Amino acid sequence: MEEIYAKFVSQKISKTRWRPVPAGSLQTADTFATGSWDNEENRVSLWSIGDFGNLDSDGGFEGDHQLLCDIKHHGDVMDLQFFDQERIVAASSTGSVTLFLHHPNNQTLSVGQQWTAAHYHTSPGSLSCRSAPCTGVVCSNPEIVTVGEDGRINLFRADHKEAVRTIDNADSSTLHAVTFLRTPEILTVNSIGQLKIWDFRQQGNEPSQILSLTGDRVPLHCVDRHPNQQHVVATGGQDGMLSIWDVRQGTMPVSLLKAHEAEMWEVHFHPSNPDHLFTCSEDGSLWHWDASTDAPEKSSLFHEGRSSIFLFHSISNQANVHQSVISSWLSTDPAKDRIEITSLLPNRTLSVNSLDVLGPCLVCGTDAEAIYVTRQLFS
């Protein structure tokens, strides 16, 4: 594992995302966006990563991340997603959703579109309403889906001023995150430990499927879908556990993996190497989970000598499914298919709120007002 480079940016970072690389391009990730929270003035910022390790003309390292441009953001940035190469969608604690446009010629950001009251609470018997934080956003051009503390789901299109579809009472609890399973289908996670699948082809306001952790109503904070096997989903929640789900089978997770000591804020499969998964937590840790089968003698190991925290509990029996089509994350034999966990940060910090991976590059943002970047994930 190559060195991870830190830059202190004088603001708490709530979200960080790599700008997507053009399809078919050989270039690696070089630009990322961040959003801040809990600051006097919050911002959405765009950064370029330096050429780590090369000396510049002054004899200093060029490894620093350079701020390209930033723009004021009203409220905390609750989520952040690139819509395309030039546009970024930000979700706000004020309930608004903003599409920012990057102008590379003069390195500025501007507001391209804004849905100001996307999420709000209404009081029974009252005509007044108050804003509710927009907690999650996911993009699949031309569509943007948002979820919020109000239990509402919105479907926007970038060129429409109004929502194309709204499911008003989608959930009686807070929706914390959302992802696309496939184009017409989304998956949400909520504050009582449920996953719900919604199909926009259906007219009603009911989910097509509900999955949950039996007995436990542990809030789920994050979700990601396996990039190649759309039925495989990973979630993380308030208890720090990593749960792997097969949405084709039953209503419970396939496996539970004991992970962080506090809330897991984000989980991401590597987009092109999905046997690798990454998580970050309130406890200040950032972990790389390696479930690849190319190391059969691999021990169930945590690299900082904390193997005692590792637990694999398999729930469903998949002996009848042909092994070659099972994701390594759905394996039920922990003795045969061990998972290696590596801690990526040299020492514990304040909460690691967000991470993103693209190719060999990883970026994460923290409450310690630092952004960490590595370009050598698999070296």
N, C-alpha and C positions, 0 to 999 in steps of 0.2 A: 504494500500500500504506500503510494507516494505521499509526500507531505500535503497537508491540507492547509490552505492559506486563509488567514483571518484578516478582515478589515473592519475597523470600528467606525460606525457611521452615525453616531449620536442620535439614533432613534431606534425604538424597539421594532423589530421586524416581525410582522404577523404572517406574511405570505411571500413566497419567492417562487418564480417560474422561469424556466428556460424559454427563450424564443424558439419556435419550431424551425428546424432546418428545412429548406425547400425539398420537396419530394425528388428523389433521384440524385440529390446533391451529395458530393463526397466531403463537403466541409463539416467540421465539428461545431458543436455549440460554442458560441462566442459572446452571446448577449443574453442577459436575464433581466427580469423585472422584479421589483420588490414593492410591497405595500407595508405601511407602518400602522401601529396602533398605540393607544395610551400615551400619545404625545400631545403637546399643546397644539401643534399643527401637524396633521398627518399628511403623508405624501405617497404618490405612486411614482416610482423612480425606475429608470432604465440604465443598466450598467453594461460596460464592456469588460471582458476579462483580459488581463495582461498576458504577456508572453513569459510565463513563470520561468525563473531560473536564468534568464538572459540579463546581462548587465546593460544598463543604459549609459548614455554619454557621461553622466555624473558619477558612475560607479555604483549606482543603486540598482536594486532589482526592479524589473518591469512587471513584477508579479501583482502589483496592486490592481484592484478592480477600479476602473475609471467610471465616474458618473457621467453618463451621456446627457441626460436631461431628467427633469422631474416636474411634477405638477401637484398643486394642493388638492387634497381629497377631504371632502366633508364627512367627518365621522371616522371611526376605525375601519381599516380595510379588513373585512371578514373573509373574503376569498378573492382570488385573482386568477384569471385564465387568459391565455392568448387566444384570440378569435381567429387570427391569421398572422401573417408576418408583420403587418403594420398596425394591427388593432388589438387592444387589451381590454378585457371586461373586468370591472372591479365591483364587488359587493360591499355595501356599507352598513354599519351599525345603525344608520338613520333609516334604513329600509329602501334606500335608492340603489339603482344599478346603473353604472356608467360605462359607456364604450369610449375609451380613449384612443385617439389617433396619433401615431408616431410619424413625424415629418423628418425623414433622415437627412434631407438637404440642409436644414438649418438646426437639426437636433433639438426639436421641441415636441412637447405633447400638448394636444388640445382635446376638448370634449367633442366627440363626434355625435353622440346620441346619449340621452339620459331618460331613464324611467324613474321619476322621482318618488312615487309612492307605490313601489312594487310590493312592499310588505308592510302590513299595518294591523293593529288590534282594533276591533270595534267593541264598544261597551254595550252590554245588553240594555235595550230600551233607550239608548242614547244615539243621537245622530253624529256625535263626535267620534273621531278615531285618532289613535296615536301610533306613531311609527313603531315597527317591529324590525329588529335586525334581519337583514338578508344574510343568511349563514352559509350558503353554498351556491356555486354556479358551475355549470358545465356547458361547453360549446361544441357544436358540430355544425359548421358553416352550412346553411345560413341561420341555424337555430341556436338559441341561448335558453337554457332552462335554469330557473332560480328556485331556491327553497328558503324558508325562513322560520323564525321563531313563532310566527303566527300559524304554522302548519299549512301554509299555502304553497302551491306549486304554480309557477308561471312559465309559459312557453312564449318567448319573444322571437322576433326576426329582426335582424340588424337594420333593415330598411323600413320597419313599421314603428309608428309612434305608440301604438297600443299593443297590449298583449294579444297574441293570436289565440291563446287558450289559457284559461285559469281554472285550477281545481281549488275552490275556496276552502273547503274544510277537508283537505286531504288527510290531515292528521290532527288529533286532539292534543298532541304533544309537540315539542320543538323538533323540527327537521334540521339535522346538523350537517348533512352532506348529501350529494347527489352525483351519480355517474350514469353515462349511457351504457346499457347492455348491448343494444344494437339500435339503429337509427330511430325507430318509433317507440322503443322501450327504454325507460329509465329505472334506476334503482335508488331508493332513498334509505337513509338510516336515521333513527330518531332517539329521543332521550329516554325511551323505555325499552331499549335493546331490540327493537324490531327492524328488519329489512322489509321493504315493500317494493314490489315491482309494479310499474304503471305502464300501460300501453296506450299511447296517444291515438291509436286507431279506434279505441273504444270510446263511446260517447259518455259513459257514466263517470261518476266521481269515486269509484271504488277501485282499489288495487286489484291486479289480476292474481297476485300471490303475496302471502305474508310468511316470513320466516322469523324465528326468534330464538334467543337463548333460553332454554327451558328453565322456568323457575326464577331466574335472575332477571331483574329489570335494570341491568347496568346500562347507562347511557352509552350509545355508540357515537363516536365523534368523527370517524373517517371511514372511507370506503374506496377501494380501487378494483377495477376489473382486469383480469388477466388479458393481455393484449391479443393472444391467439385463441384462447379457449374462453369464449364469452360466458360460459356457465360457471366459471371459476371466479370467485370474488373473495377479497380479503377485507376484513374490517378491524378496527381498533377502537377501544373505548376507555371509559373512566378508570377501569381496573388495570389498565396497561396490557391486557391480554390481546394476543393476535389470534383472530378466528378466521379459518378458511372454510368457505361455503361452496357447495355444488348446488346451484339453484334448480337443477333438474331432479334432485333427490331429496325427498323429505322436507322438513321445515327447520331442521337444526344444523349447526355447523358440522362439517366433516371432521375437523380437528381444532383443538384449542392449544395454543402454545403460550406458555407462561413467558411473559416478556418484561415490560418496563415496570418500575416501582410506582409509577404515577400515571396520569392520563396519557394515552397515546393520541397525539394530535394529528399525525398524518401517516399514511401507509401508501407506498407506491411500488408496483411491479416495475422492473426495468423494462422499458418499452420494446427493446429488441433482444433482450436476454432475460426472459421472464422467470428463469429458475432463480434469479436473484431478486430480492425484495428489500425495501428500505423502510425503516420506521424511525420516528422521532417522538420525544416525550417531554412532558412537564418536568420530569426528573433530571433534565439536562443531558440526556443521552441521545445518540444518533447511531443506529445499528444497521449493519448490512447482513442479511440472512441469505445464505448460500445453500440451496437445495439441489444443486446440479448433481447428476449421478456419475460424473466423470471421475469422482474420487471415491471408489467403493470402500476404502479403508478409513474414510473420514470419521472421526469420532464426533459425538455430540458435544460440541465444544464451544465455550465462550472464551474469546481471546484474552480477556483481561483476568483470567483465572477465576471467573465466577461461574463455573459450570453448574453450580448448585441451583442457579435460577432457571435452568432449562428444564422444561416439562413438555412432553408430547402426549396428548391424550386423543386417541382416535375414537370417534363415535359410531360411524357407519361402517358396514362391511361391504367392501367392493370386490370381493374375490371373483365375482362372475364377470367383471369387466376386463376386457383385454388390456394387459399392462401397458402396451406400447401407446395406447391412446390416452392413458391417464396422465394428467399433469403431475409433475413431481410433488406438487403441493397437496395432491389428493392421496398420496401413498399412505397406507395404513400400517406399515411395518417399521416402526422407528428404529429397530435394531439394524435393519438392512439399509434404510434410507435416512441417514443421519443428516441433521442440519447444522451447518457451521455458522456461528454468529460472531461478527467482528464489530467492536466498538470503533467508530471512525473519528471521534473527537479525542484529543490527547488527554483532556481532563474534563470533569463535569463542569457544566456551566449553569446559568439560569435556564429556564425553559427553552427547549428547541421547538419552535412553533411550526416550522414549515420546512419542507425539503423538496427537491426535484432532481430527477436524473435524466440524462440524455446522452447516449453514446458513452464515452469514457468519463463524462463530466458530471459532477454532483455539486449542488449548491444548497445551503441551508441558512435559515435566519433565526435569531435568538432574541430573548428578552435582555440579554447582556449587551445589546446594541451592536452586535457583531454579525457579519456575513462570512461564512466559510465556503471556500471553493476548492475542489480538486479536479484536475483534468486527467487523472491516472487511476480510475477506479479499479481496473482489473490488472494492474501491472504487478 
